[in-house]
Amino acid sequence: MKHMPTNFRPENLVKLQMRDSKLQKLWEGVHSLAGLMVMDLKESKNLEEVPDLSLATNLQTLDLSYCSSLVELTSSIQYLKKLKWLHMSYCENLKTLPTGMYLQSLDHLILGGCSRLKILPDISTNISTLILDETGIDEFGFIFRLKKPISLGFCKTKIEKLWAMEQSLAGLREMVLDGSKNLEEVPDLSMATNLQILHLDYCSSLVELTSSIQHLNKLKTLHMSYCENLETLPTGMYLQSLDHLYLGGCSRLKILPDISTNISILILDETGIDEFSFIFRLKKPIFLGFRKTKIEKLWAIEQPLTSIITMLSPTLRRLFLSNIPSLVELPSSIQNLHNLDILEITECINLKTLPTGINLQYLHDLILRGCSRLRTFPDISTSIEQLYLGRTGIVEVPWWINKFSKLEYLGMESCSNLERVSLNIYKLKDLLVDFSDCGALTEASWTDFPDNLSPEVSTYFSCLNLDPEALLHQRPFVFEQLVMSGEEVPSYFTHRTTGTSSSLTIPLPPTSLSQPFFRFRACVLGFFDSVNTYGNNMVFIRVDCRFRGIFGDSFDYFGQQQLFRKNKIDSYLFIFECRIPLNKDISPICQLNYDHVDVQLHLSNRMDATFRSKILDPQELHHLSNISESKFNLKGWGIRLAEDCLSPKNQLGDPNTLPRVCEDNIVKQECRDSCEETENNNKRMRIT
């Protein structure tokens, strides 16, 4: 639809939201829009003009961000005396804004990414938030005519200098200049006495920081990461409110003066600083980062962490270290930092020993990537949720892995010495595991099958280098999702198709519908055609079933989407478990003589409403909603029914490996769970 229908009457509109529409224009002429308060046309990439809004006198919010076909904004905007928010981010072809107008209520003006916009007229002096990131604007005298500027953003602009003399900016709270690579000096900030946040990350032409910063007694956050030519910071000053100081990547910075003892977050990764006594004068350090530093005086001594940990405050919550060749042992005194919640020690190639018998009760993230001589599994906390052990020398995932009751992710990619994995790993619910490129790990490496296997196990494996046939035929191997590399659907899947066909018809064994669940494993083979902008390809997979009877009866089950994501364009096998509840409430159906099931595969790069409803994290929801560039190309897929798994001729593994009692327990638990799951899934079932 290029425009609204001719019979469209917007007179009673209060909110118009048409994000991602295909409209070129909304309507012709002038309409009475006195009730309209919000107009949201975000990502309407074909929109060429905004309609006449002269009678929308109560409009407060106008969002035109990412309307990339817009060249200009209607002059009728001058009548919007109540407009508070005007968002036009990434209107890439926008060249001009109307002049000769004054919007007295305008508070937020967002123009970031309007790269062709050269001039910003004086449209209001009441703006508090002004974002001009990545614009072509090179004249900014209007800033000083603002009565109450609070937040100013100039990220990735081409300006070399903002202003040359002292200016009154008493209301300014936040100033962001990240990525302004041509910026050679920070302006005089003597009068910006209420400034709390100053961002100068990636301002690579900056050599020094203005001494006027000494007047910023309310400054809390100073970001100067990757100011690669920064050589000095002002001395002889004290910023009493400074809490966050980010200097990572300032490789020419040799000295850090004592500018505050109240800093809680200090990041010095990849700096040239070689004197570190200031660290021990900090009153309340929480987060210290020293990745790839040149603090040779600290790291050259024997057992460097023994001395530093003794002097660090127990308030410390996050410690980041890397590339310390002299680090051989992590001292047991690490337990004195009892508030640690993240500990990262990476690329310490000589680290061999971790302490035992300690429990850092708040530690939820432990990162030991690249510590190639570390051979023992870490045992310093049972509270860990994220455990990153990639490229270590660890030989075994031990039997006591089940002590990590909160573990959500175990990353052991490229652990070339890993030989054994205890199947007690299955006792951990909702665990994501990555064993990719573990060359010594074979299908025979899964040991010590656990007793009392939880029927609620939902483990997600990535095992890219293993033989799919051998691993899948091993009876104890239980998972919710499995990702492997491959070029064809394994013969393990007894019902297979090739090419782009999305349907399979499978004969039903006589007892299939007499069980609490109709269970099967599905395998989807394919590849991504490219790596998307975010470096993480995704595909949502759903399997639907239509059960058919010999008398023409049928009922449908609409499956739930499964999300798979990988960051390469290799050929993958995405394998997952499916359970369809067959509760006594639908027992009349089960009594019918159903003899086959039509299985339909659905692939999408977007989540459906059911999947969306389960995501509670707003950031994750936004991330999944906006990644849709990569396409997954189907090469084939297959199904293996649970009855095939239980058939004696298909039990290729040792029949004693998995005691029958475990299997019975699972069935009994499924009987108890089926009522609840059926209630949740009945909305997806249709009977004909």
Buried (B, 14 or more C-beta within 10 A) or exposed (E): EEBBEEEEEBEEBEEBEBEEBEBBBBBEEEBEBEBBBBBBBBBBBEBBBBBBBBBBBBBBBBBBBBBBBBEBBBBBBBBBEBBBBBBBBBBBBBBEBBEEBEBEEBBBBBBBBBBEBEBBEEBBBBBBBBBBBBBBBEEBEBBEEBEEBBBBBBBBBBBEEBEEEEBEBEBBBBBBBBBBBEBBBBBBBBBBBBBBBBBBBBBBBBEBBBBBBBBBBBBBBBBBBBBBBBBEBBEEBEBEEBBBBBBBBBBEBBBBEEBBBBBBBBBBBBBBBEEBEBBEEBEEBBBBBBBBBBBEEBBEEEEBBBBBBEEBBEEBBBBBBBBBEBBBBBBBBBBBBBBBBBBBBBBBBBBBEBBEEBEBEEBBBBBBBBBBEBBBBBBBBBBBBBBBBBBBBBBBBBBEBBBBEEBBBBBBBBBEBBBBBBBBBBBBBEBBBBBBBBEEBBBEBBBEBBEEBBBEBBBBBBBBBBBBBBBBBBBBBBBBBBBBBBEBBBEBBBBBBEEEEEEBEBEBBEEBBEBBBBBBBBBBBBBBEEBBEEEEBBBBBBBBBBBBBEEEBBBBBBBBBBBBBBEEBEBBBBBBBBBBBBBEEBEEBBEBEBBBBBBBBBBBBEBBEBBEEEBEEEEEBEBBEEBEBBBBBBBBBBBBBBBBBEEEEBBEBEEEBBEEEBBEBBEEBBBEBBBEBBEEBEEBBEEE
